């Protein structure tokens, strides 16, 4: 999760490959109207996002029911959006890719062939509700490259698996 330009797709695809699970590019599930709005520089409303989030939650539910695992790249900018995603699986772990405005803007200025214009960064930063401690998201700074972030995520996963269950 994170704002546009954080590297969600690159990190998500690499993480899914490393874990041997499927990858879902959340942007591919946006209705055409949402894509058109964003491409025109119009921020989405909560109502615009809700059907999209429910579709992604359904993909998470399907993966949990089939025990196949899944990595989803999704902005999940607000806690309420993350709660919708959790309706698909209470076991969802959010990986929060965070970076400073200057770095993100620089990345967006270089990005080609994506519907989201660089001008949308400010609206996403304005809406962003970073995960709170009780959400137990794992935060990683995007000043590191995707392979470094993926390696750090894999280390956290391994460390989590070796811990004794809480009682």
For each residue, the residues with C-beta under 8 A, 3 or more apart:
1: 8 74 75 76 77 82 94 95 96 97 131 137
2: 6 7 8 75 96 97 98 99 142
3: 6 75 77 104 121 124 125 128
4: 75 104 108 116 120 121 124
5: 99 104 105 107 108 111 118 121
6: 2 3 97 98 99 104 142
7: 2 10 11 97 107 142 146 149
8: 1 2 11 12 26 73 74 75 97
9: 12 13 25 27 73
10: 7 13 14 146
11: 7 8 14 15 73 95 97 146 149 150 153
12: 8 9 15 16 23 25 71 72 73
13: 9 10 16 17 23 25 71 73
14: 10 11 17 18 146 147 150
15: 11 12 18 19 23 71 95 150 153 154
16: 12 13 19 21 22 23 70 71
17: 13 14 20 23
18: 14 15 150 154
19: 15 16 69 71 154 157
20: 17 69
21: 16 63 68 69 70 71
22: 16 63 68 69 70 71
23: 12 13 15 16 17 70 71 72 73
24: 28 29 56 59 70 71 72 73
25: 9 12 13 28 29 73
26: 8 29 30 52 56 72 73 74 75
27: 9 30 35 73 115 116
28: 24 25
29: 24 25 26 52 55 56 59
30: 26 27 34 35 38 52
31: 34 35 51 52
32: 35 36
33: 36 37 48
34: 30 31 37 38 44 48 49 52
35: 27 30 31 32 38 39 115
36: 32 33 39 40
37: 33 34 40 42 43 44 48
38: 30 34 35 41 42 43 44 115 116 117 120
39: 35 36 115 116 117
40: 36 37
41: 38 117 119 120
42: 37 38
43: 37 38 120 123 124 127
44: 34 37 38 48 49
45: 48 49
46: 49 50 78 80
47: 50
48: 33 34 37 44 45 52
49: 34 44 45 46 52 53 81
50: 46 47 53 54 84
51: 31 54 55
52: 26 29 30 31 34 48 49 55 56
53: 49 50 56 57 74 81 84 85
54: 50 51 57 58 84 87
55: 29 51 52 58 59
56: 24 26 29 52 53 59 60 72 74 85 88
57: 53 54 60 61 84 85 86 87 88 89
58: 54 55 61 62 88
59: 24 29 55 56 62 63 70 72 88
60: 56 57 63 64 70 72 85 88 89 92
61: 57 58 64 65 87 88 89
62: 58 59 65 66
63: 21 22 59 60 66 68 69 70 89
64: 60 61 67 88 89 91
65: 61 62
66: 62 63
67: 64
68: 21 22 63
69: 19 20 21 22 63
70: 16 21 22 23 24 59 60 63
71: 12 13 15 16 19 21 22 23 24
72: 12 23 24 26 56 59 60 85
73: 8 9 11 12 13 23 24 25 26 27
74: 1 8 26 53 56 81 85
75: 1 2 3 4 8 26 81 124
76: 1 81 82 85 94
77: 1 3 81 124 127 128 129
78: 46 81 82 127 128 129
79: 82 83 129 131 132 135
80: 46 83 84
81: 49 53 74 75 76 77 78 84 85
82: 1 76 78 79 85 86 92 94 131 135
83: 79 80 86 87
84: 50 53 54 57 80 81 87
85: 53 56 57 60 72 74 76 81 82 88 92
86: 57 82 83 89 90 92
87: 54 57 61 83 84
88: 56 57 58 59 60 61 64 85 92
89: 57 60 61 63 64 86 92
90: 86
91: 64
92: 60 82 85 86 88 89
93: 136 137 138
94: 1 76 82 131 135 137 138
95: 1 11 15 137 138 140 153
96: 1 2 130 131 137 138 139 140
97: 1 2 6 7 8 11 140 142 149
98: 2 6 130 139 140 141 142
99: 2 5 6 103 104 141 142 143
100: 103 104
101: 104 105 121 125
102: 105 106
103: 99 100 106 107 142 143
104: 3 4 5 6 99 100 101 107 108 121 142
105: 5 101 102 108 109 118 121
106: 102 103 109 110
107: 5 7 103 104 110 111
108: 4 5 104 105 111 116 118 121
109: 105 106 118
110: 106 107
111: 5 107 108 114 118
112:
113:
114: 111
115: 27 35 38 39
116: 4 27 38 39 108 120
117: 38 39 41 120
118: 5 105 108 109 111 121
119: 41 122
120: 4 38 41 43 116 117 123 124
121: 3 4 5 101 104 105 108 118 124 125
122: 119 125 126
123: 43 120 126 127
124: 3 4 43 75 77 120 121 127 128
125: 3 101 121 122 128
126: 122 123
127: 43 77 78 123 124
128: 3 77 78 124 125
129: 77 78 79
130: 96 98 139
131: 1 79 82 94 96 135 136 137 139
132: 79 135
133: 136
134:
135: 79 82 94 131 132
136: 93 131 133
137: 1 93 94 95 96 131
138: 93 94 95 96 153 156
139: 96 98 130 131
140: 95 96 97 98 144 149 152 153
141: 98 99 144
142: 2 6 7 97 98 99 103 104 149
143: 99 103
144: 140 141 148 149 152
145: 148 149
146: 7 10 11 14 149 150
147: 14 150 151
148: 144 145 151 152
149: 7 11 97 140 142 144 145 146 152 153
150: 11 14 15 18 146 147 153 154
151: 147 148 154 155
152: 140 144 148 149 155 156
153: 11 15 95 138 140 149 150 156 157
154: 15 18 19 150 151 157 158
155: 151 152 158 159
156: 138 152 153 159 160
157: 19 153 154 160 161
158: 154 155 161 162
159: 155 156 162 163
160: 156 157 163
161: 157 158
162: 158 159
163: 159 160
164:
165:
166:
167:
